[in-house]
Amino acid sequence: MTAGLWQNWVLPGIWITIQLLVYSAALATAVAFTVGIARTHSSRVVRFLAGFYTEIFRGMSALILMFWLFFVVPPLLGWQLVPMWAAVLALGLSYGAYGAEIVRGALNSVAPAQREAGVALTFTPWQRMRLILLPQAVPEMIPPFCNLLVELLKGTALVSLLGVGDVSFAAYLVRLATQESAQIYTISLVIYFVLAFVVTRSMKALERKTKRNIGIEVPGGGLGALFAARTAVTTTSGGGEK
């Protein structure tokens, strides 16, 4: 693959993929917290509407929703969505529905005594959510959110079908120009892996930070953690023999 193909197609494709991931993840996060918190609301109507949204968008194909927003909405409403934003809307709304279940599950996992303490302190529902529930629930959300974010990254490849110049679309153009499928698709696999690795490590760091904020120490990875664990086991064993 020539330097021109790399600079004109592949590098811009990587940048567009990153933009798609950031924008879609921002929308999905907003949807996930809004709908997920609504699913724990005291009002049955609010819970029903939030659950209805979740079931609808979890049951839809993100690709078909993308096509619907791009091809069906213009005749209905009289205005055309840019392919990039049609893709962001479809991915954000779809993955946000999955994220809502993560938020709901994490909030429901907080001990009931914590909620009762907030009531005893005469906190408003919003204060209980902001000061008690979310600080304890967010660290539990991060590992499944990390998985969902990696899935979202891989889902951005669908936008190539709308002609958006992401990594997968750039790979298609390079293959047509060079007739070298193995090289460009191997490079594409490596690109997605590197992006997913960066996302995973960033979410791990965020998880450790949020847990430290509530007084939970999370050991780091690598050889240092292994050595510390072996030292702890050895110390414990030595103490038992005494």
C-alpha positions as CSV (number, residue, x, y, z in Angstrom):
1,M,0.0,0.0,0.0
2,T,1.4,3.4,-1.0
3,A,2.0,6.3,1.2
4,G,-0.7,8.3,-0.7
5,L,-3.4,5.7,0.0
6,W,-2.4,5.6,3.7
7,Q,-2.5,9.4,4.0
8,N,-5.5,10.1,1.9
9,W,-7.8,7.2,2.9
10,V,-6.6,5.2,5.9
11,L,-5.6,8.0,8.3
12,P,-8.7,10.1,7.7
13,G,-10.7,6.8,8.1
14,I,-9.2,6.3,11.5
15,W,-10.1,9.9,12.5
16,I,-13.7,9.5,11.4
17,T,-14.0,6.2,13.3
18,I,-12.7,7.9,16.4
19,Q,-15.2,10.7,15.9
20,L,-18.1,8.2,15.4
21,L,-17.1,6.4,18.6
22,V,-16.9,9.6,20.7
23,Y,-20.1,11.1,19.4
24,S,-22.1,7.8,19.6
25,A,-20.7,7.0,23.0
26,A,-21.7,10.5,24.3
27,L,-25.2,10.0,23.1
28,A,-25.4,6.5,24.3
29,T,-24.2,7.5,27.8
30,A,-26.8,10.3,28.0
31,V,-29.5,7.9,26.9
32,A,-28.3,5.1,29.3
33,F,-28.3,7.3,32.4
34,T,-31.6,9.0,31.6
35,V,-33.5,5.8,30.8
36,G,-31.6,3.7,33.4
37,I,-32.4,6.1,36.2
38,A,-36.0,6.4,34.9
39,R,-36.3,2.6,35.2
40,T,-35.7,2.9,39.0
41,H,-38.2,5.8,39.4
42,S,-41.0,5.5,41.9
43,S,-43.7,6.3,39.3
44,R,-45.0,3.2,37.5
45,V,-45.7,5.3,34.4
46,V,-42.1,6.5,34.2
47,R,-40.8,3.0,34.6
48,F,-43.1,1.7,31.9
49,L,-42.1,4.4,29.4
50,A,-38.4,3.8,30.1
51,G,-38.9,0.0,29.8
52,F,-40.8,0.5,26.6
53,Y,-37.9,2.5,25.1
54,T,-35.4,-0.1,26.2
55,E,-37.3,-3.0,24.7
56,I,-38.0,-1.2,21.4
57,F,-34.4,-0.1,20.7
58,R,-32.8,-3.4,22.0
59,G,-35.0,-5.3,19.6
60,M,-34.1,-3.1,16.5
61,S,-31.2,-3.7,14.2
62,A,-28.8,-0.7,14.4
63,L,-28.1,-1.1,10.7
64,I,-31.8,-1.0,9.7
65,L,-32.4,2.0,12.1
66,M,-29.5,3.7,10.4
67,F,-31.0,3.2,7.0
68,W,-34.4,4.3,8.3
69,L,-33.1,7.5,9.6
70,F,-31.2,8.2,6.4
71,F,-33.7,7.1,3.8
72,V,-37.1,7.2,5.4
73,V,-37.0,10.3,7.6
74,P,-36.3,12.8,4.7
75,P,-39.6,12.1,2.9
76,L,-41.5,12.1,6.2
77,L,-40.1,15.3,7.7
78,G,-38.7,17.1,4.7
79,W,-35.1,17.4,5.8
80,Q,-32.1,15.2,5.2
81,L,-29.7,13.9,7.8
82,V,-26.0,13.9,7.0
83,P,-24.8,10.3,6.9
84,M,-22.5,10.9,9.8
85,W,-25.2,12.1,12.1
86,A,-27.7,9.4,11.0
87,A,-25.1,6.9,12.0
88,V,-24.4,8.6,15.3
89,L,-28.2,8.7,16.1
90,A,-28.7,5.1,15.2
91,L,-25.7,3.8,17.2
92,G,-26.3,6.1,20.2
93,L,-30.0,5.2,20.5
94,S,-29.4,1.5,20.1
95,Y,-26.4,1.1,22.4
96,G,-27.9,3.5,24.9
97,A,-30.8,1.0,25.4
98,Y,-28.3,-1.6,26.4
99,G,-26.5,0.8,28.6
100,A,-29.8,1.7,30.3
101,E,-30.0,-1.9,31.6
102,I,-26.4,-1.6,33.0
103,V,-27.4,1.6,34.8
104,R,-30.6,0.1,36.2
105,G,-28.8,-3.1,37.4
106,A,-26.0,-1.1,39.1
107,L,-28.4,1.2,40.9
108,N,-30.5,-1.7,42.1
109,S,-27.4,-3.4,43.4
110,V,-26.8,-0.6,46.0
111,A,-27.8,-1.8,49.4
112,P,-31.3,-0.8,50.4
113,A,-29.9,0.5,53.7
114,Q,-28.1,3.2,51.7
115,R,-31.4,4.5,50.3
116,E,-33.0,4.3,53.8
117,A,-30.2,6.4,55.2
118,G,-30.8,9.1,52.6
119,V,-34.5,9.1,53.5
120,A,-33.6,9.4,57.2
121,L,-31.4,12.4,56.4
122,T,-34.4,14.0,54.6
123,F,-32.5,14.0,51.3
124,T,-34.6,14.7,48.2
125,P,-34.8,11.9,45.6
126,W,-32.3,13.8,43.4
127,Q,-29.9,14.2,46.3
128,R,-30.1,10.5,47.2
129,M,-29.3,9.7,43.6
130,R,-26.4,12.2,43.3
131,L,-24.8,11.8,46.7
132,I,-25.5,8.2,47.6
133,L,-26.6,5.9,44.8
134,L,-24.5,7.1,41.8
135,P,-21.1,7.3,43.6
136,Q,-21.5,3.6,44.6
137,A,-23.2,2.4,41.4
138,V,-20.9,4.1,38.8
139,P,-17.8,1.9,39.6
140,E,-19.9,-1.2,39.1
141,M,-21.1,0.1,35.7
142,I,-17.7,0.7,34.3
143,P,-16.7,-2.9,33.4
144,P,-19.9,-3.7,31.5
145,F,-19.7,-0.2,29.9
146,C,-16.2,-1.0,28.8
147,N,-17.5,-4.1,27.0
148,L,-20.4,-2.1,25.5
149,L,-17.9,0.6,24.3
150,V,-15.8,-2.0,22.5
151,E,-18.9,-3.4,20.9
152,L,-19.8,0.1,19.8
153,L,-16.4,0.6,18.3
154,K,-16.8,-2.5,16.2
155,G,-20.4,-1.4,15.4
156,T,-19.1,1.8,13.8
157,A,-18.0,-0.3,10.8
158,L,-21.7,-0.4,9.8
159,V,-21.5,3.3,8.7
160,S,-19.5,2.3,5.6
161,L,-22.7,1.2,4.1
162,L,-23.9,4.8,4.1
163,G,-20.6,5.9,2.4
164,V,-19.1,7.4,5.6
165,G,-15.3,7.2,5.2
166,D,-14.4,5.3,8.3
167,V,-11.7,2.6,8.6
168,S,-13.8,-0.1,6.9
169,F,-14.9,2.1,4.0
170,A,-11.2,3.2,3.5
171,A,-10.2,-0.4,3.5
172,Y,-12.8,-1.1,0.8
173,L,-11.5,1.7,-1.4
174,V,-7.9,0.6,-0.9
175,R,-8.8,-2.9,-1.9
176,L,-10.5,-1.7,-5.0
177,A,-7.4,0.4,-5.9
178,T,-4.7,-2.2,-5.1
179,Q,-6.5,-5.5,-5.4
180,E,-4.7,-6.5,-2.2
181,S,-7.3,-7.8,0.2
182,A,-5.0,-9.5,2.7
183,Q,-2.8,-6.5,3.4
184,I,-5.4,-3.8,3.9
185,Y,-7.8,-6.0,5.9
186,T,-5.0,-7.2,8.1
187,I,-4.1,-3.6,8.8
188,S,-7.8,-2.8,9.5
189,L,-7.9,-5.6,12.1
190,V,-4.8,-4.2,13.8
191,I,-6.3,-0.7,13.8
192,Y,-9.5,-1.8,15.4
193,F,-7.5,-3.9,18.0
194,V,-5.4,-0.9,18.9
195,L,-8.4,1.4,19.3
196,A,-10.2,-1.3,21.4
197,F,-7.0,-1.7,23.5
198,V,-6.8,2.0,24.2
199,V,-10.5,2.1,25.1
200,T,-10.1,-0.9,27.5
201,R,-7.1,0.5,29.3
202,S,-8.7,3.9,29.7
203,M,-11.8,2.4,31.2
204,K,-9.7,0.3,33.6
205,A,-8.0,3.5,34.7
206,L,-11.4,5.2,35.2
207,E,-12.6,2.2,37.2
208,R,-9.7,2.4,39.5
209,K,-10.1,6.1,40.0
210,T,-13.9,5.9,40.7
211,K,-13.3,3.1,43.2
212,R,-10.6,5.0,45.0
213,N,-13.0,7.9,45.3
214,I,-15.3,5.8,47.5
215,G,-12.5,4.2,49.4
216,I,-12.0,1.0,47.5
217,E,-8.4,0.2,46.5
218,V,-8.0,-1.8,43.3
219,P,-4.6,-3.4,42.7
220,G,-2.9,-2.6,39.5
221,G,-2.2,-5.2,36.8
222,G,1.1,-6.6,35.6
223,L,4.0,-8.3,37.4
224,G,3.8,-5.9,40.4
225,A,0.4,-7.1,41.2
226,L,1.4,-10.7,40.8
227,F,4.4,-10.3,43.1
228,A,2.2,-8.5,45.7
229,A,-0.3,-11.3,45.5
230,R,2.4,-14.0,45.9
231,T,3.9,-12.1,48.8
232,A,0.6,-11.8,50.5
233,V,0.0,-15.6,50.1
234,T,3.5,-16.4,51.4
235,T,3.0,-14.1,54.4
236,T,-0.3,-15.6,55.2
237,S,1.0,-19.1,54.9
238,G,4.0,-18.3,57.1
239,G,1.7,-16.8,59.7
240,G,-0.4,-20.0,59.7
241,E,2.6,-22.2,60.4
242,K,3.5,-20.2,63.4
